[in-house]
Amino acid sequence: MINNLTKKLTVFLSGTLLFLNSCGGKLPGADAKKYPPDPKLRVKKNLEEGRGFRLDNTIDKIRGNGRGGNFEFASSNELWRATLDIIDFMPLTSANYSGGIIITDWYSSNDSEESIKVIVRFLTNEIRSDAIDINVFYKNCRSEMSCKVSQKDGVLKNELRSEILKQAAIYQKQNKDKNFKEYNPSGNQKQN
């Protein structure tokens, strides 16, 4: 009996020592008084002491403390502009240019039991048929408690893709025409 109790006590003490050793000899939360309760101040203190990490100086870029930047404007991307113009009748849930995605909210006509939601992902900035991935979801509600959501590849998806690509091509042509300069061999360029 004493031998069994000794074994249990030894295991318990060994476990306690391992736990304390893994914590640097301190119990968790013992230094809580040294850290400010405000999360922003804790983050600042941790960064000053070298205990934090940053991903690509994101905080500085958000605050405007970065060293210049790569500015991309959605208005210069013909596919993005065309997509927003084509689905402008639908309310947007999310439009993230840097993430390359537009998500609409559920939309239906006033008397319809069916609503649609469109998600457009941009795979490239080039105007071509595989540049955008469109998903169309249908929600059919017979009553407020009974709704069924399904994704369909149908006519609407193809029409959206076609209209977006047509509009993007028009924007691209307008942009090229606006920036076109006729070549003059004498070195003087005249604009059209």
C-alpha positions in Angstrom: 0.0 0.0 0.0 2.8 2.4 0.9 4.7 1.5 -2.3 1.6 2.2 -4.4 1.1 5.6 -2.7 4.7 6.4 -3.2 4.4 5.7 -6.9 1.3 8.0 -7.2 3.0 10.8 -5.3 6.2 10.5 -7.5 4.1 10.7 -10.7 2.2 13.7 -9.4 5.3 15.6 -8.3 7.0 14.7 -11.6 4.0 16.0 -13.6 4.0 19.2 -11.5 7.7 19.8 -12.0 7.3 19.3 -15.8 4.4 21.7 -15.8 6.3 24.4 -13.9 9.4 23.9 -16.0 7.4 24.3 -19.2 6.1 27.6 -17.9 9.6 28.9 -17.0 8.9 28.2 -13.3 6.0 30.6 -13.3 2.3 29.9 -13.1 0.2 31.2 -16.0 -1.1 34.7 -15.3 1.4 35.4 -12.6 2.7 38.5 -14.5 -0.7 39.9 -15.4 0.0 43.0 -13.4 2.9 43.9 -15.6 0.7 44.2 -18.7 -1.8 46.9 -19.4 -5.5 45.8 -19.6 -6.1 47.7 -22.9 -5.4 45.3 -25.8 -3.9 48.0 -28.0 -1.4 48.9 -25.3 -0.5 45.2 -24.8 0.1 44.8 -28.5 2.3 47.9 -28.6 4.3 46.7 -25.6 4.7 43.2 -27.0 5.9 44.6 -30.3 8.4 47.0 -28.6 9.8 44.1 -26.6 10.0 41.9 -29.8 7.5 39.4 -28.7 5.0 40.1 -31.4 5.0 39.6 -35.2 3.7 41.5 -38.1 2.6 40.3 -41.5 4.0 42.6 -44.1 3.7 45.7 -41.9 -0.1 45.7 -42.4 -0.7 47.9 -39.4 1.6 50.6 -40.7 0.0 50.4 -44.1 -3.5 50.8 -42.7 -2.4 53.8 -40.6 -0.6 55.4 -43.5 2.9 55.0 -42.0 4.1 52.7 -44.8 6.7 53.5 -47.4 4.5 54.2 -50.4 2.4 51.5 -51.8 1.0 49.8 -54.8 -2.3 51.4 -55.4 -4.8 49.5 -57.5 -8.0 51.2 -58.5 -11.1 49.2 -59.4 -12.1 51.9 -61.9 -9.2 50.9 -64.1 -10.2 47.3 -64.3 -12.7 46.8 -67.1 -14.0 43.4 -65.9 -14.6 44.8 -62.4 -16.5 47.9 -63.7 -18.5 45.8 -66.1 -19.6 43.4 -63.4 -20.7 46.1 -61.1 -22.6 47.8 -64.0 -24.4 44.5 -65.0 -25.5 43.5 -61.5 -26.2 47.1 -60.3 -29.9 46.2 -59.8 -28.9 43.8 -57.0 -27.9 44.9 -53.5 -24.3 43.9 -52.7 -23.2 42.1 -49.6 -19.5 42.3 -50.3 -17.3 43.8 -53.0 -13.6 43.2 -52.4 -11.4 44.3 -55.2 -8.1 43.1 -53.7 -9.7 39.8 -52.9 -11.3 39.6 -56.4 -14.8 38.8 -55.3 -18.3 40.3 -55.5 -21.2 38.8 -53.5 -24.7 40.1 -53.9 -27.5 39.8 -51.4 -30.6 37.7 -52.0 -32.7 39.4 -54.7 -36.2 38.8 -55.9 -39.0 40.6 -57.7 -41.8 41.7 -55.4 -44.3 38.9 -56.2 -41.8 36.0 -56.6 -41.2 33.1 -54.2 -37.8 32.6 -55.6 -34.7 34.8 -54.9 -31.2 34.7 -56.4 -27.8 35.4 -55.1 -24.7 35.9 -57.3 -21.1 35.4 -56.5 -18.5 36.5 -59.0 -14.8 35.6 -58.5 -12.2 37.2 -60.7 -9.5 34.8 -61.8 -7.6 37.2 -64.1 -7.8 40.8 -65.3 -7.7 39.8 -68.9 -11.0 39.9 -70.8 -11.7 36.3 -71.7 -14.3 33.7 -71.0 -12.4 32.0 -68.2 -11.5 35.2 -66.4 -14.5 35.1 -64.1 -16.2 32.4 -62.1 -19.9 33.0 -61.6 -22.0 31.0 -59.1 -25.8 31.6 -59.0 -27.8 30.4 -56.0 -31.6 30.1 -56.0 -33.6 30.3 -52.8 -37.2 29.1 -53.1 -39.4 29.9 -50.1 -43.0 28.5 -50.1 -43.5 29.8 -46.6 -41.3 31.8 -44.2 -40.2 28.6 -42.4 -39.6 26.5 -45.5 -36.8 27.6 -47.8 -34.7 25.6 -50.1 -31.3 26.9 -51.5 -29.7 25.3 -54.5 -26.9 26.2 -57.0 -27.7 26.0 -60.6 -25.7 26.3 -63.8 -28.3 27.6 -66.2 -29.2 30.4 -68.6 -28.8 33.2 -66.0 -25.2 32.3 -65.3 -24.3 32.2 -69.1 -26.2 35.5 -69.7 -24.4 37.2 -66.9 -21.0 36.0 -68.1 -21.8 37.1 -71.7 -23.0 40.6 -70.7 -20.1 41.2 -68.4 -17.6 40.2 -71.0 -19.4 42.4 -73.7 -19.4 45.4 -71.4 -15.8 44.9 -70.4 -14.7 44.8 -74.0 -16.6 48.0 -74.6 -14.8 49.6 -71.7 -11.4 48.3 -72.9 -12.0 49.7 -76.4 -13.1 53.1 -75.0 -9.9 53.2 -72.8 -7.7 52.3 -75.8 -9.4 54.9 -78.0 -9.0 57.6 -75.3 -5.3 56.9 -74.9 -4.5 56.4 -78.6 -1.8 58.7 -80.1 -1.1 58.6 -83.8 2.5 58.1 -84.7 4.2 61.0 -86.5 7.7 60.2 -88.0 8.8 63.8 -87.5 8.7 63.2 -83.7 5.7 65.4 -83.1 2.8 63.4 -81.9 -0.7 64.6 -82.4 -3.6 63.3 -80.4 -7.0 62.2 -81.8 
